Amino acid sequence: MSHAGAAVSRMVLFVLVSLVSGVLVAGLMLPFVGSVGLAAREVSDSYQEIPDVLQPPPLPQQSILLAADGSRLATFYTENRIVVGIGDINPLLQQAVVAVEDSRFYEHDGVDLRGTVRALATNSQSGEIQQGGSTLTMQYVKNVLLTAAKTDEERSAANEQSVSRKLKEWRLATGLEKRWSKQQILEGYLNIAYFGAGAYGAEAASRRYFSRTAVTLTLPQAALLAGIVQQPVAFDPLRNPKSAKARRDVVLQRMLDQGYITAAQYAKAAATPIEETLKPKKLRNGCSNTYAPYFCDYVYQVIKSDEAFGATEEDRKALLNQGGLVIKTTLDPKLQKSAQRAVDRAIPRKDPSRKAAATVFVKPGSGEILAMAQNTSYGVEENKPGVTTVNYNVDSSLNGSSEGFQAGSTFKAFTLVAALQQGIPVSERISATSPKVFPAGSFTSCQTDAPFPRYAPRNSTASGNFTMAQGTAYSVNTYFVELERRAGLCETADAAEALGARDIKGKRFKTSKRFGPAFTLGVQEVSPLTMAEAYATLAASGLRCDSRAVTSITTRDGKKLAVPPKRCEQSIDSAIADGVTSLLAGVIDGGLPGRTGAPMSLGRAAAGKTGTTEGNAAVWFCGYTRELAGAVWVGDPRGGQRYPLRNVTIDGRFYSVVYGRTFPGPIWKSVMLAGLKGVPPSSFPPIDPSVIKGVTVRVPNLIGLDPDNAAAQLRALGLTPQIATQRAASNLPEGTVAGTDPRAGATVSSGRTVIIRVSSGVPPPPKPSPSPSVSPSPSVSPTVSPSPAVDP
């Protein structure tokens, strides 16, 4: 800048100083004195019109997330602040701040005229700002105005370099001094001031730089903190230790000059290397630095989406990030760490295969989520293998996978529920060939009653004639499709939803485009959490409880906020649930050789089901004891159909095919053993014999009836009618019922298909005459009495 330009700048600054000084005298000190100039009078009038009552808003504070045992899990904040009382701030820090920022703090009434005029004069002479002139009270007022600002204009007004802004601060400062004590003002300042390195307030700053509380600060530490507030970046000891030390020593000198410390204290503190006083603590904001990041994210998403915590999403996020909440969760730290170890050991996070594993465990009868883990690192580098913010364990609305994962044969448990509800006995033998053809119309839409086309599923484990226990233990596909047909496709979907299952979008299965005969084979996209919840319902004898992660929330002033309550209902009959448990227990500990869940035996009563989707797009294991239930998914988050679990190398080992027992089962077993360690074994409830035996029905005599009327009678008895496509030879009128299969009077299980044979109206051909070489016994008179109907 030229000499002429500098002179002009100094002149402008001098005029401003003169004006403000005049305002001070006119507006604050000498209201009875005559005019000091038109400008001074106008500014003085404006000053008197400014309200002098400051309304400090609640300061943004940390909200902390606690595990079930009370240990800290995570911290959320927009400003890293922990508000404390003045008694929790070491007097050394109080003295240091007063000494360096406002030595006449205890003498002025909010505006220090002497200090302000001195600062203005110094700045006028130098042509730049060298001294601030603001008292601690004025600094506090400015920080309050910034904190309370809601818009960019309000923030700009609180920061602008103008006479009107300064006058407002003066007016509010003098008003505050009339209502608050000096210690209250100092407490407010030490809680609101920014101390650099992301720390707001003395308590957060003490923990940030020294890993200790503000009340335990030493003299060198207190002086270091007090020096930072003037220029938080320039005097940040973590970035600029030399500048920070020089500033600390200035503070120590001021404390000595004002009699707060002795010469010996000064010498000792000034000789202390700054490195010896620092013990920085890494900032932990949000979920990225916790040992349970995906559970943490789940809690965040739940609070953000629940209107109980605010009218809008922005309100809820503000409450969480600024409200100073203490949020207690259901997480079991030990079980969580066991779950994380299990998935990481099964498939390393950075494995070149890019396969993922996710698992969640809940407490039956409560819905409490005890652990939630996946073998990825929580982060935004979405294209980096093993790094994602997507939570594979939950529905898409809660930051889960947008598409979800097919659950495979774990859905067969829902068919078992429907079958027992329909009274089908577990002893019912079903021919399970492979493939097995289900003609068009074997299944109909639950929405439109439109028939589904021909369906021909295949088996991947075994084929033959099986009971329900055998079909479950061997996970026979065609057995379950037939069982689903007998129990009812719509009834099977209803059973799944009654247990708590839903699709990845939170919608009913019947409305899905994928819904159809393959439902029992698990073609619907779901999340591990919904499967854990469904299996936990079976573990609790049909008591379904909504998943729950938060047990209490306390505000900064100790008020309890309402949290989603424990929601449980008896969704299916306990006898049905326990009957299904007996079948699923046979998958793990039954006596059938080759059962799919044998490797997952826990040495105590347990039930479960493996799951492998078509084409090995994903593999699962879901299982439970009375105390703990969990679901495990393994697949490829890029898309299981495009990247199936076939001919893949995982953790250096080649697999031609991956099944539910390959990775998910062992992960489940590992976590279950850890979670049940020290817990006395318990047994499942005894089985109601009537559920196992099912309901039997006698086939009625329908001969001669209209086929539709006959079908209606069968449905009323809980049987499934099927009209034969080929007409039967009979002397009954064409189009009437000629007989049934099984025949009239036969005893069958509920839900059993009864084939209705319709007369062609053409009598059967007569039986051939006996051969001449065969002589009838003289004691028997052969008679031929043709049957009036065909009833095989």
Secondary structure, DSSP 8 states (H G I E B T S, - for coil): --HHHHHHHHHHHHHHHHHHHHHHIIIII-TTS--S-HHHHHHHHHHHHS----------B-EEEE-TTS-EEEEE-SSEE----GGGS-HHHHHHHHHHH-TTTTTSSS--HHHHHHHHHHHHHHTS-------HHHHHHHHHHHHH--SHHHHHHHH--SHHHHHHHHHHHHHHHHHS-HHHHHHHHHHHSB-STTEESHHHHHHHHHSS-GGG--HHHHHHHHHHTTSTTTT-TTT-HHHHHHHHHHHHHHHHHTTSS-HHHHHHHHTS-HHHH--------BSTTSS-HHHHHHHHHHHHH-GGG-SSHHHHHHHHHHB--EEEE---HHHHHHHHHHHHHHS-TT-TT--EEEEEEE-TTT-BEEEEEESSEESS-TTSTTEES--TTS-GGGT--SS-EE-GGGGHHHHHHHHHHTT--TT--EEE-SS--B-TTSSB-TTT--B---B----SS--EEE-HHHHHHTT-HHHHHHHHHHH-HHHHHHHHHHHT---TTS--GGGSTT-SGGGGGT-SEE-HHHHHHHHHHHHTTTEEE--B-EEEEE-TTS-EE------EEE-S-HHHHHHHHHHHHHHHH-S-TT-TTGGG--SS--EEEEEE-GGGSEEEEEEE-SS-EEEEEEE-TT-TTTS-SEEEEETTEEEEE--TTTTHHHHHHHHHHHHTTTS---------HHHHH--EEE----TTS-HHHHHHHHHHTT-EEEE-SS-B--SS-TTSEEEEES-TT-EEETT-EEEEEEB-S----------TT----TT--------SS---
